[in-house]
């Protein structure tokens, strides 16, 4: 059920410690906001000098108030913060909002003080937001404890940036959106992002959760909470660059950037990942309409060819389909439009709107009615007649009136068949477009925004969103990550390998050759990227060739040990890579893709939170750019993708059960028409 945060969002009483008449102090802004709803709950102001603040008597301490206070906001210099928290707890506070900075963000000493403070709060049965935050607000309970006013609405914003919250408010206002709640996350010393997502998911007035996070804390728990929220979660995050991969020792580590990890977690959890405040606003506006598409077949409807082709490109770039309409749909459109109109998709009025503005509504109605389509994107001049009617000559007013009527009819068509409908207009603020927006049809000025909005309205396909598999119980930790030890660990889990023996001398080499027939493979052990170093010899046909290769390799590399292995049949096989990297925020993250020695150059890989069920692994494999290779090309047979997926499940499950292994990799995993073989593996301890 999550934590009970009632005292935080709907307290019986509030005190602001550090309330001030000085407009330059944050305690002034918070106190002024707190007093906006004096009839909702008692609001006490505390200033160590006493007197009056904002025309109200101020107590010199929390104790001096003389009655319990359920929620305390503390905005005072850092030296007195911990004592103020202790006093609040002694006075019975159940929730604390810490504005004061100077803790974990300053270094190890600050972190230690913060952890001790959070422990005292938890021991007292209270909750703490912050420290180093900018306050909270809940429009649904008239709780205003941030420096700024947030327009009421149904979006809960959980943010590590105050300025970003202000920008979002300005952008959302244009779409008629507002906030149910605002929480400045601060250092998340006690109340975490996960706690807040879970609480906002239970909060009925909240229809969507917007998150700006630089630090997820427990990223996997965030993904799990978002997946279970039952309402849209939209994430904007920073710091997703590749620096975290630079020191990785394996291919998996070198390819797994924090950007890949965040994107994988969001995809698995069904979170809408965005790159800018503008994109976040677009997605929130789209999801607030309530309409959802159960497919990606999209009609692009325009009144000018240029807008149509640009919108079609933008739609396809977001993953939507713009299919040619079937004969029946084209016949119906031809009945409505004139001869020069295009009816294939994009559908183009080709100037008919100037003769009959209601043709916009008739066409939208026909497109919404056809079973061939899941969504409609209308783009171009609509709204222009109302915006510039007087400049169109004597008929301008008539065109404006016709467009206004068309807007009302479009709304009626949409309500009768509530498929996703998004509009891009050069005149988004015109009265006709405002009619559409007021009814809940998203209207944008940019084509790419309209396309992104439609993409956000599409529900997952028949397979549903991937979901997050639970972590298996931790296995007995391994300490030996030598080549054959890792091989054994995976083999015990059911991962198939060719026969192999570890050798340290010529005598052992020749003895190993008697264990199985050639051809042979010889590998130098304890050498990073063996192929690059010349530490792998393939297709050695017999004992003399094996011995000669050993002598040559040992003279050059001097490796302490070697592996003699049966040479696998590479004909008709595809080499894959399977790796798992332990991310400090999201736990085990799996990577699958095209493998072998060129894996980094090809960079055809996909990511997901581990462990991977076989069905999800197969889904990732079939989504690779080179997936056609798996199904057979140019006369080659298809390989056993289902068998590969089962082995991927075993590999990722082993990694997920061993958090002490920082990186686990099988490369290549050979997939043939008749099965799978792991040809090389390695692990790195944390």
WOWOTA-V668515 format. One record per backbone hydrogen bond with DSSP energy under -0.5 kcal/mol. CO is the residue of the C=O (numbers start at 0). NH is the residue of the N-H. If there is no record, write none. Layout:
# WOWOTA-V668515
CO,NH
CO,NH
This chain:
# WOWOTA-V668515
2,4
4,7
4,8
5,9
11,41
12,70
13,43
14,16
14,72
15,17
15,18
15,45
16,74
20,22
21,24
24,27
24,28
25,29
26,30
27,31
28,32
29,33
30,34
32,35
33,36
34,37
36,39
36,40
41,13
43,15
44,58
45,17
45,18
46,49
50,57
52,55
55,52
56,44
58,46
61,64
61,65
62,65
69,93
69,94
70,14
71,96
72,16
72,74
73,98
73,99
76,79
77,80
77,81
79,83
80,84
81,85
82,86
83,87
84,88
85,89
86,90
87,92
88,91
90,68
93,126
94,71
95,97
95,128
96,73
96,98
97,130
97,132
99,131
102,105
103,106
106,110
107,111
108,112
109,113
110,114
111,115
112,116
113,117
114,118
115,119
116,120
117,121
118,122
119,123
120,125
121,124
126,95
127,189
127,190
128,97
129,188
129,189
130,186
133,146
134,183
135,144
136,181
137,140
137,142
141,143
142,137
142,144
144,135
150,178
153,155
153,206
153,207
154,156
154,179
154,180
155,157
155,209
156,158
156,182
157,211
158,184
160,164
161,165
162,166
163,167
164,168
165,169
166,170
167,171
168,172
169,173
170,173
171,174
171,176
172,175
177,153
177,154
178,152
179,138
179,139
180,156
181,136
182,158
182,184
184,129
184,187
189,191
191,195
192,196
193,197
194,198
195,199
196,200
197,201
198,202
201,203
202,205
204,206
206,231
207,155
207,209
208,233
209,157
210,212
210,235
211,159
212,237
215,217
216,218
217,221
218,222
219,223
220,224
221,225
222,226
223,227
225,228
231,208
232,271
233,210
234,273
235,212
239,258
240,257
241,244
242,245
244,247
249,253
250,254
251,255
254,256
256,260
257,261
258,262
259,263
260,264
261,265
262,266
263,267
264,268
265,269
265,270
267,466
270,272
271,234
271,273
273,236
275,279
276,280
277,281
278,282
279,283
280,284
281,285
282,286
283,287
284,288
285,288
286,289
292,458
295,297
295,320
296,373
296,374
298,300
298,376
299,345
299,346
300,378
301,348
303,307
304,308
305,309
306,310
307,311
308,312
309,313
310,314
311,315
312,316
313,317
314,317
314,319
315,318
320,297
325,329
326,330
327,331
328,332
329,333
330,334
331,335
332,335
332,336
337,340
341,347
343,324
345,344
345,347
346,301
347,341
348,351
350,353
350,354
351,354
351,355
355,358
356,359
357,361
358,362
359,363
360,364
361,365
362,366
363,367
364,368
365,369
369,372
373,419
374,298
375,377
375,421
376,300
377,423
378,302
379,425
380,383
381,426
382,386
383,387
387,390
388,391
389,392
391,394
392,395
394,398
395,399
396,400
397,401
398,402
399,403
400,404
401,405
402,406
403,407
404,408
405,409
406,410
407,411
408,412
409,413
410,414
411,415
412,416
416,418
419,375
421,377
422,443
423,379
424,427
426,429
429,433
430,434
431,435
432,436
433,437
434,438
435,438
435,439
435,440
436,439
439,441
441,422
443,424
445,449
446,450
447,451
448,452
449,453
450,454
451,455
452,456
453,456
453,457
454,457
456,292
460,463
466,468
478,480
480,682
481,485
482,486
483,487
484,488
485,489
486,490
487,491
488,492
489,492
489,494
490,493
493,495
495,677
498,565
500,563
502,561
504,508
505,509
506,510
507,511
508,512
509,513
510,513
511,514
511,515
518,566
519,539
520,564
521,536
522,562
528,532
529,534
530,533
534,523
536,521
538,540
539,518
539,519
541,545
542,546
543,547
544,548
545,549
546,550
547,551
548,552
549,553
550,554
551,555
552,556
552,557
553,557
560,524
561,502
562,522
562,564
563,500
564,520
567,569
569,572
573,575
573,670
574,594
575,667
575,668
576,592
577,665
578,590
579,663
580,582
580,588
582,586
584,218
584,219
586,582
587,609
588,580
589,607
590,578
591,605
592,576
595,598
597,601
598,602
602,604
603,593
605,591
607,589
610,612
612,616
613,617
614,618
615,619
616,620
617,621
618,622
619,622
620,623
623,626
625,628
626,629
626,630
627,630
627,631
628,631
629,638
632,635
638,640
639,643
640,644
641,645
642,646
643,647
644,648
645,649
646,650
647,651
648,652
649,653
650,654
651,655
652,656
654,657
656,474
657,660
659,661
659,685
661,581
662,683
663,579
664,666
664,681
665,577
667,669
667,678
667,679
668,575
669,671
669,676
670,573
671,639
671,674
674,671
676,669
676,678
677,497
679,666
681,664
683,661
683,662
